[in-house]
Amino acid sequence: MNIRNFSIIAHVDHGKSTLADRLLEVTETVPKNKLKPQLLDSLELERERGITIKLAPVRMSYLLDSKLYILNLIDTPGHVDFSYEVSRSLAAVEGAILLVDATQGVQAQTLSHGLAALEQNLSLIPVINKIDMASADVEKCKKQLVDTFGFNEKEILLASGKTGQGVTEILQAVIDKIPSPPIAADKPLKALIFDSFFDAYKGVVAQVRIVEGEVPKQEDKIKFLGTKAVGEVLEKGYFSPTLMESNELVAGEIGYIATGIKEPDLVRVGDTISELNSSVVALPGYKTVKPMVYVGLYPIEQANFADLREVLSKFKLNDPAFSFANEHSSALGAGFRCGFLGLLHAEVVQQRLSEEYGMDLLATTPSVEYLQDGKPITNPADLPQGENISNLQEPWVSLKIFVPQNYLGNVMDLVAEKRGLFVNQQYFGTQVELEYQMPLSEMITDFYDKLKSVSSGFASLDWDFLEYREVDAVRVDIMVGGEKIDALSTIVIRHKAESYGRQLVQKLKEVLPRQNFEIALQAAVGGKIIARETISPFRKDVTAKLYGGDRTRKDKLLEKQKKGKRKMKMIGKVEIPQEAFLNILKS
């Protein structure tokens, strides 16, 4: 069968999307007048940030030696926060192009994605990209690929996604080296859902790899083995890269099925689609991804709470690594506790919810999931104690950092400052791979930014969850005018609690508006106040009308004003504007 299914995998910014553009151009999948840079990056946010966020499937036709081949490509992201997109893509294909930037060499995600592909027994095609760049070091990259993955130097292809050099050789290698998918067209339908999105008219549109059988004709019923839901085939087809309706979709192919289901929860990534009356066994699917970073998302207007719930349900279809659950804050009202794979993932989701769905949201400080007596705690305000927290465990990660040798000392100092424990180091030419163990809570703050800063942007990292370990930490609560603001509660290592509390109340003093009465800003651990700032009140000049007489007249008026201020303070409730929350949480 003349079908080849493959992905492009690489570290972030190594040229995957540009190479995909050249493949679309050479195979004439997209007319030249409609080609634009990073064509498969369809989200506005992807173009704005210059990174791939979503996997993107496309079907190409290519004539080689008088034979017509169907090439199904799935373009993938390169950042560690979107590695779940990559793992789902790899499960739907038989091979992958492993792309390496000639100016940067093997990086953290090159290694991570390459090893993941080898674990799934995929055929790998090593390609060195950007060979037209003046700073390209092809020989160094070849040596790294040979040393790291055991490739034969002769099988490494050289290309330039920008100029198109070597692209036809890559297509030849895809056809020669990647096996065609196994054919089982005479069996009942068995299709793996690797992604999905919501359409107002067609309902949930499932992006599928047909493993066995054939998608039934229009209006025939289909069932979802995991959720037991029943839908119907409203439309079927493939990606070109827009949706292209087709009369048939058979085993070995990658395409889409419009299911007509309007409830997003009934269609899940990793589920198996089959015919209504068949008795097939479900495919293994994907391992459930565990969120690493938690952020509370609240609507600016509480009246929009129901709308936000509906939007999050639809968004989860498009991003199965995202999770959410109901949450209530005394300061912010009803909202959702949302789980993400990392800080960039959290930032991107919030921006997409704002730009694509028009949701005005307020986000709380990012936190990780702690365990207390085996019970998960995702919101610091849920911890029952403030000072003497017992049996508390925090998540640790295994961290791999690729960095040039001349920045080695700076990076090691930074990781040590973040409570990192050294494990191992390996040399790959001028690059060093450092292996550490580190608390996840230290990594989700400013670690990535500082790593780029101390390495002049050359360091890259990859991480995996390791285990939970005992931690001596306290819960720092923030009180404004004597009232605890639960949205600002944070779990902090005991010896850093005082400096953290002091910084937070100082920042609050800068952003909170003054009132007619004095406002006390306090950071507390349990019943102990560890930091305090005071916002001074507005003061009316009550003595302005006096034009003479004894000093005691002025003192009486000032004393009367003091009493009035005290009464206001007793009954005055401090209202914290949304802008102030946004400013404090950004810091």
C-alpha positions as a printed Julia matrix, in Angstrom:
587×3 Matrix{Float64}:
   0.0    0.0     0.0
   1.45   3.38   -0.98
   0.75   5.18    2.33
   3.38   6.63    4.67
   2.48   8.15    8.06
   5.18  10.24    9.73
   5.86  13.16   12.1
   8.52  15.84   12.31
  10.07  16.0    15.79
  12.71  18.44   17.04
  13.65  20.9    19.76
  11.81  24.23   19.76
  12.87  26.65   16.97
  14.83  24.04   14.97
  12.76  24.66   11.82
   9.99  22.0    11.85
   7.24  24.28   10.53
   9.49  25.78    7.83
  10.47  22.31    6.61
   6.76  21.36    6.59
   6.13  24.43    4.35
   8.73  23.14    1.85
   7.2   19.65    1.88
   3.78  21.17    1.09
   5.37  23.22   -1.68
   7.31  20.35   -3.31
   4.31  17.99   -3.2
   2.07  20.81   -4.54
  -0.45  20.19   -1.74
  -1.02  23.93   -1.43
  -0.97  26.24   -4.5
   2.04  28.59   -4.52
  -0.17  31.68   -4.36
  -1.71  30.4    -1.09
   1.55  29.4     0.6
   2.6   31.48    3.59
   5.33  30.95    6.21
   4.47  28.4     8.93
   1.26  27.45    7.11
   0.43  24.61    9.53
   0.65  26.95   12.53
  -2.99  27.97   12.16
  -3.43  29.65   15.58
  -2.84  33.4    15.77
  -0.93  32.81   18.98
   1.49  30.42   17.23
   2.35  33.09   14.66
   2.62  35.77   17.33
   5.02  33.77   19.5
   6.82  31.97   16.67
   6.32  28.52   18.22
   4.15  25.52   17.41
   1.54  24.86   20.1
  -0.81  22.35   18.44
  -0.06  19.22   16.41
  -1.22  19.7    12.81
  -2.01  16.82   10.41
  -1.85  17.2     6.62
  -2.2   14.77    3.69
   0.18  15.1     0.72
   0.34  13.26   -2.61
   3.76  12.65   -4.2
   4.68  10.96   -7.47
   7.93   8.97   -7.35
   9.07   6.54  -10.07
   5.6    6.66  -11.66
   4.0    5.6    -8.34
   1.61   7.84   -6.44
   2.23   7.89   -2.68
  -0.07   9.26    0.05
   2.06  10.94    2.72
   0.32  11.77    6.02
   2.41  14.25    8.0
   1.75  15.36   11.59
   3.7   18.51   12.5
   4.46  18.68   16.24
   5.47  21.29   18.86
   9.01  21.39   20.26
   8.62  22.93   23.73
   8.68  20.61   26.76
   5.27  21.92   27.95
   3.61  20.5    24.82
   5.28  17.08   24.84
   1.85  15.39   25.24
   0.98  16.64   21.74
   4.14  14.93   20.47
   3.42  11.61   22.23
  -0.08  11.5    20.71
   1.33  12.23   17.26
   3.93   9.46   17.54
   1.23   6.91   18.44
  -0.54   7.61   15.14
   2.45   7.14   12.78
   5.09   4.58   11.72
   8.08   6.89   11.44
   9.51  10.34   12.16
  11.93  12.9    10.78
  14.34  13.83   13.6
  15.36  17.41   12.84
  18.47  19.1    14.26
  19.43  22.76   13.82
  22.96  22.92   12.29
  23.73  26.03   14.36
  22.64  24.58   17.73
  23.15  20.82   17.53
  21.34  18.2    19.63
  19.23  19.85   22.35
  17.12  18.6    25.27
  13.91  17.97   23.31
  15.82  16.44   20.38
  16.96  13.75   22.79
  13.6   13.42   24.59
  11.44  13.14   21.44
  13.99  10.96   19.64
  14.12   8.43   22.48
  10.3    8.46   22.74
  10.08   7.6    19.03
  12.6    4.77   19.41
  10.64   3.36   22.39
   7.61   3.06   20.07
   9.77   1.29   17.44
   9.32   4.08   14.91
  11.69   4.44   11.95
  13.79   7.58   12.43
  15.22   9.69    9.59
  17.98  12.02   10.92
  18.05  15.42    9.17
  20.38  18.36    9.82
  18.49  21.56    9.01
  19.61  25.18    8.36
  22.81  24.15    6.58
  22.66  27.43    4.61
  23.36  29.46    7.78
  26.81  31.04    8.12
  27.22  29.64   11.67
  26.19  26.07   10.71
  28.52  23.34   12.05
  27.4   20.25   10.13
  30.27  17.99   11.2
  29.65  18.66   14.9
  25.94  17.89   14.46
  26.71  14.66   12.61
  29.01  13.53   15.43
  26.37  14.35   18.05
  23.7   12.35   16.17
  26.04   9.38   15.77
  27.15   9.47   19.44
  23.65  10.07   20.87
  21.41   7.84   18.74
  23.88   5.49   17.02
  23.02   6.6    13.47
  25.32   5.75   10.58
  26.87   9.0     9.33
  25.89   8.12    5.72
  22.16   8.04    6.55
  22.13  11.6     7.96
  20.49  13.96    5.46
  21.39  17.64    5.01
  18.65  20.17    4.26
  17.5   23.75    4.45
  13.83  24.38    5.12
  14.33  27.99    4.03
  15.86  27.36    0.57
  14.33  23.92   -0.09
  17.73  22.22   -0.42
  17.56  18.48    0.34
  13.73  18.35    0.58
  13.3   15.87   -2.3
  15.91  13.6    -0.65
  13.84  13.72    2.58
  10.69  12.68    0.69
  12.65   9.83   -0.95
  13.87   8.69    2.49
  10.32   8.84    3.93
   9.09   6.52    1.17
  12.1    4.17    1.35
  12.64   3.92    5.12
   9.23   4.34    6.75
   7.11   1.19    6.45
   3.59   1.35    5.08
   0.87   0.85    7.74
  -0.53  -2.66    8.26
  -3.66  -3.3     6.21
  -6.78  -4.71    7.87
  -9.54  -3.24    5.72
 -11.79  -6.32    5.98
 -12.14  -6.06    9.78
 -14.67  -3.98   11.77
 -13.8   -0.3    12.23
 -11.23   0.52   14.88
 -10.09   4.18   14.89
  -7.82   5.93   17.43
  -8.73   9.53   18.37
  -5.46  11.51   18.61
  -7.04  14.98   18.69
 -10.42  16.72   18.36
 -12.11  20.1    18.13
 -15.64  21.51   18.37
 -17.7   22.76   15.43
 -21.02  24.53   16.04
 -22.71  22.67   13.13
 -20.91  19.3    13.02
 -20.48  18.84   16.78
 -17.22  17.25   17.95
 -14.86  16.57   15.04
 -12.5   13.69   15.93
  -9.07  13.56   14.3
  -8.37   9.84   13.87
  -5.91   7.23   12.73
  -7.84   4.34   11.15
  -6.19   1.22   12.56
  -8.59  -1.39   11.16
 -11.63  -1.45    8.88
 -13.29   1.49    7.16
 -15.35   4.45    8.34
 -19.02   3.69    7.5
 -21.06   5.78    5.12
 -22.75   9.05    6.01
 -25.45   8.99    8.73
 -24.39   5.51    9.94
 -24.12   5.17   13.72
 -20.74   4.88   15.47
 -19.86   4.24   19.11
 -17.07   5.35   21.44
 -15.77   2.38   23.41
 -14.43   4.42   26.35
 -17.34   6.74   27.08
 -20.08   4.43   25.65
 -21.39   7.43   23.67
 -23.15   6.98   20.32
 -22.78   9.4    17.4
 -23.19   9.33   13.66
 -20.95   9.99   10.68
 -22.01  13.46    9.53
 -18.86  13.84    7.44
 -15.49  12.13    6.92
 -12.35  13.14    5.12
  -8.73  14.21    5.48
  -6.64  17.35    6.07
  -5.3   19.18    3.05
  -4.5   21.07    5.39
  -8.1   22.37    5.54
 -10.88  19.79    5.95
 -11.39  17.93    2.66
 -14.45  15.66    2.52
 -13.84  12.17    1.12
 -16.02   9.2     0.16
 -13.81   6.72    2.0
 -11.43   6.57    4.93
  -9.79   3.16    5.33
  -7.24   1.32    7.49
  -3.82   2.97    7.48
  -5.14   6.47    6.75
  -5.29   9.59    8.92
  -8.36  11.8     8.71
 -11.36  13.16   10.57
 -14.9   12.11   11.49
 -17.6   14.71   12.26
 -19.61  12.91   14.97
 -22.6   15.21   15.51
 -22.07  14.95   19.3
 -22.62  18.31   21.02
 -21.41  17.31   24.51
 -17.59  17.68   24.54
 -17.11  15.31   27.52
 -18.35  12.33   25.47
 -15.41  12.4    23.03
 -11.98  11.86   24.58
  -8.5   11.73   23.12
  -7.16   8.14   23.17
 -10.65   6.61   22.88
 -11.53   4.09   20.16
 -14.32   4.6    17.6
 -16.09   1.57   16.15
 -19.33   0.6    14.39
 -22.46   0.48   16.54
 -22.98  -3.31   16.49
 -19.35  -4.48   16.46
 -17.7   -6.23   19.42
 -14.09  -5.04   18.92
 -11.68  -4.53   21.83
 -10.61  -0.94   22.5
  -7.11   0.21   21.54
  -4.68   0.88   24.42
  -4.97   4.65   23.86
  -2.62   7.01   25.7
  -1.4    7.11   29.25
  -3.29   9.73   31.24
  -1.25  12.9    31.52
  -0.87  14.38   35.01
  -1.01  18.17   35.43
   2.09  19.64   37.06
   1.09  23.28   37.6
  -2.24  24.51   39.0
  -3.75  27.97   38.53
  -7.15  29.26   39.65
  -9.08  30.92   36.8
 -11.98  33.21   37.76
 -14.3   35.25   35.53
 -13.96  39.01   36.06
 -17.77  39.17   36.16
 -19.4   36.4    38.22
 -22.36  36.41   35.81
 -20.01  34.82   33.23
 -19.31  31.71   35.36
 -21.62  29.38   33.36
 -20.19  30.68   30.07
 -16.66  30.0    31.33
 -17.58  26.4    32.24
 -18.91  25.8    28.7
 -15.84  27.37   27.1
 -13.45  25.26   29.23
 -15.33  22.06   28.23
 -14.92  22.9    24.54
 -11.32  23.98   25.01
 -10.4   20.67   26.67
 -11.33  18.93   23.39
  -8.61  20.92   21.66
  -6.09  20.51   24.48
  -6.51  17.22   26.37
  -3.5   17.99   28.61
  -5.6   20.75   30.21
  -7.9   19.9    33.16
 -10.29  21.89   35.35
 -12.49  21.5    38.43
 -14.85  23.83   40.35
 -13.34  26.06   43.04
 -14.64  28.86   45.27
 -12.67  31.76   46.75
 -14.0   34.13   49.39
 -12.15  36.96   47.64
 -12.84  36.12   43.99
 -16.09  34.11   44.07
 -16.77  31.0    41.93
 -14.1   29.82   39.5
 -12.07  26.81   38.4
  -8.85  25.15   39.53
  -7.05  24.39   36.27
  -4.18  21.97   35.71
  -1.38  22.52   33.16
   1.83  20.75   32.1
   3.99  23.81   32.77
   4.09  27.59   33.05
   4.23  28.22   29.28
   1.25  25.88   28.84
  -0.68  27.86   31.5
   0.24  31.18   29.89
  -0.73  30.0    26.38
  -4.08  28.58   27.53
  -5.01  31.82   29.31
  -4.11  33.84   26.22
  -6.1   31.51   23.94
  -9.15  31.67   26.22
  -8.94  35.44   26.1
  -8.27  35.88   22.36
 -10.18  32.97   20.8
 -13.13  32.77   23.2
 -13.31  36.37   24.46
 -13.13  35.39   28.16
 -11.95  38.05   30.66
 -10.16  36.04   33.33
  -8.31  36.55   36.56
  -5.57  34.0    37.31
  -4.17  33.18   40.76
  -0.54  32.44   41.6
   0.68  29.15   40.02
   1.18  26.29   42.5
   2.06  22.6    42.4
   0.21  19.62   43.85
   1.36  18.75   47.37
   0.45  15.64   49.33
  -0.53  15.72   53.02
  -1.13  12.3    54.58
  -1.57  11.0    51.03
  -4.31  13.54   50.2
  -3.62  15.81   47.18
  -3.6   19.57   47.84
  -3.73  21.72   44.68
  -4.8   24.96   46.38
  -2.58  26.3    49.23
  -5.67  27.77   50.96
  -6.99  24.19   51.44
  -4.15  23.27   53.83
  -5.62  22.97   57.34
  -2.56  24.43   59.11
  -0.4   27.46   58.55
   2.77  27.02   60.63
   3.11  23.44   61.85
   2.3   21.55   58.67
   3.02  17.86   59.18
   3.48  15.0    56.7
   3.67  17.4    53.75
   5.29  16.16   50.56
   6.2   18.13   47.43
   6.78  16.86   43.86
  10.36  16.47   42.6
  11.41  16.25   38.97
  14.31  14.73   37.1
  15.89  17.61   35.18
  18.17  17.42   32.12
  19.9   20.58   30.95
  21.92  20.9    27.73
  24.39  23.81   27.91
  27.66  24.87   26.21
  30.72  24.22   28.43
  31.58  27.91   28.95
  28.23  28.5    30.76
  28.52  25.39   32.95
  29.43  27.19   36.22
  26.59  29.74   35.92
  23.98  27.03   35.35
  25.24  24.85   38.23
  25.09  27.85   40.61
  21.52  28.61   39.52
  20.29  25.03   40.05
  22.01  24.84   43.46
  20.21  28.06   44.47
  16.91  26.38   43.52
  17.57  23.37   45.83
  18.72  21.16   42.93
  20.65  17.93   43.65
  23.41  17.01   41.18
  23.13  13.5    39.67
  25.38  13.25   36.6
  26.95  15.05   33.66
  27.9   13.9    30.15
  29.88  15.62   27.42
  28.68  15.77   23.8
  31.5   17.66   22.08
  31.25  21.28   23.3
  27.83  20.61   24.88
  27.3   19.26   28.39
  24.21  17.38   29.57
  23.61  18.04   33.27
  21.27  15.77   35.17
  19.68  17.06   38.39
  16.83  16.36   40.75
  14.88  19.46   41.77
  11.59  20.46   43.48
   8.94  21.32   40.88
   7.85  24.34   42.95
  11.27  25.95   42.34
  11.04  25.29   38.61
   7.63  26.86   37.99
   8.61  30.34   39.2
  11.36  32.18   37.3
  13.75  29.25   36.74
  13.38  29.02   32.95
  13.9   32.77   32.47
  16.96  32.78   34.73
  18.39  29.71   32.95
  18.16  31.51   29.6
  19.69  34.61   31.19
  22.75  32.93   32.76
  23.44  30.92   29.58
  22.85  33.8    27.11
  19.91  31.85   25.7
  21.91  28.71   24.8
  20.71  26.32   27.53
  17.74  24.0    26.96
  15.96  21.73   29.39
  13.73  18.68   29.62
  12.11  17.29   32.75
  10.03  14.38   34.01
   8.13  13.84   37.24
  10.2   11.79   39.69
   8.47  11.33   43.08
   7.02  13.09   46.14
   9.43  13.94   48.99
   9.0   15.28   52.52
   9.34  19.08   52.78
   9.58  21.54   55.68
   7.23  24.25   54.43
   4.68  26.7    55.8
   1.59  28.4    54.42
   1.99  32.17   54.11
  -1.38  33.97   54.33
  -1.93  37.58   53.31
  -4.36  39.74   55.31
  -5.7   43.07   54.09
  -7.41  45.13   56.77
  -7.52  42.05   59.03
  -9.24  39.84   56.41
  -7.43  36.83   54.94
  -7.27  36.85   51.12
  -7.29  33.13   50.27
  -6.34  33.72   46.61
  -2.93  35.03   47.76
  -2.09  32.15   50.14
   1.11  30.32   49.16
   3.14  27.36   50.41
   6.76  28.43   50.94
   9.9   26.71   52.28
  10.16  27.67   55.96
  13.44  29.62   55.78
  12.19  31.68   52.79
   8.78  32.49   54.28
   9.72  35.8    55.95
  11.43  37.33   52.9
   8.6   36.13   50.63
   5.94  37.64   52.94
   7.82  40.95   53.14
   8.12  41.19   49.34
   4.42  40.45   48.86
   3.1   43.05   51.32
   5.48  45.66   49.86
   4.12  44.9    46.4
   0.54  45.09   47.73
   1.26  48.5    49.21
   2.29  49.71   45.75
  -0.8   48.45   43.93
  -3.69  48.88   46.41
  -5.5   52.24   46.3
  -5.6   54.4    49.43
  -8.85  54.68   51.4
 -10.21  57.22   53.88
  -8.91  55.0    56.68
  -5.62  53.29   57.43
  -5.15  49.8    55.93
  -2.89  47.2    57.52
  -1.24  44.73   55.11
   0.07  41.66   56.92
   1.79  38.41   56.01
   1.14  35.65   58.53
   2.3   32.11   59.16
  -0.27  30.43   61.39
  -1.01  32.99   64.11
   2.33  34.79   63.77
   2.66  38.02   61.76
   5.96  37.92   59.82
   5.66  41.16   57.82
   3.55  44.3    57.86
   3.06  47.41   55.77
   0.53  50.2    56.28
  -1.32  52.15   53.62
  -1.84  55.63   55.04
  -5.32  57.16   54.7
  -6.42  60.2    52.77
  -6.41  63.13   55.17
  -8.71  66.1    54.91
  -7.29  69.33   56.32
  -9.94  69.95   59.01
  -7.99  72.88   60.43
  -8.13  74.88   57.21
 -11.14  76.94   58.41
  -9.3   78.1    61.56
  -7.8   81.54   61.24
  -6.57  82.21   64.75
  -7.14  81.58   68.4
  -5.65  79.1    70.86
  -3.72  75.92   69.78
  -6.25  73.76   71.7
  -8.94  74.55   69.09
  -6.82  72.86   66.39
  -6.05  69.87   68.67
  -9.76  69.31   69.37
 -10.56  69.18   65.67
  -7.66  66.76   64.97
  -8.74  64.51   67.84
 -12.33  64.49   66.54
 -10.99  63.51   63.06
  -8.99  60.62   64.6
 -12.12  59.24   66.28
 -14.01  59.4    62.99
 -11.17  57.55   61.18
 -11.23  54.81   63.85
 -14.99  54.3    63.34
 -14.52  54.11   59.57
 -11.77  51.56   60.06
 -14.02  49.39   62.21
 -16.84  49.27   59.69
 -14.81  49.8    56.5
 -14.22  46.74   54.29
 -11.3   47.04   51.9
 -12.28  46.37   48.32
  -9.4   45.1    46.2
  -9.82  46.1    42.54
  -9.19  43.48   39.83
  -6.27  45.52   38.42
  -4.5   45.32   41.78
  -4.97  41.52   41.84
  -3.6   41.26   38.32
  -0.53  43.35   39.23
   0.25  41.39   42.38
  -0.24  38.0    40.7
   1.95  38.95   37.74
   4.8   39.69   40.15
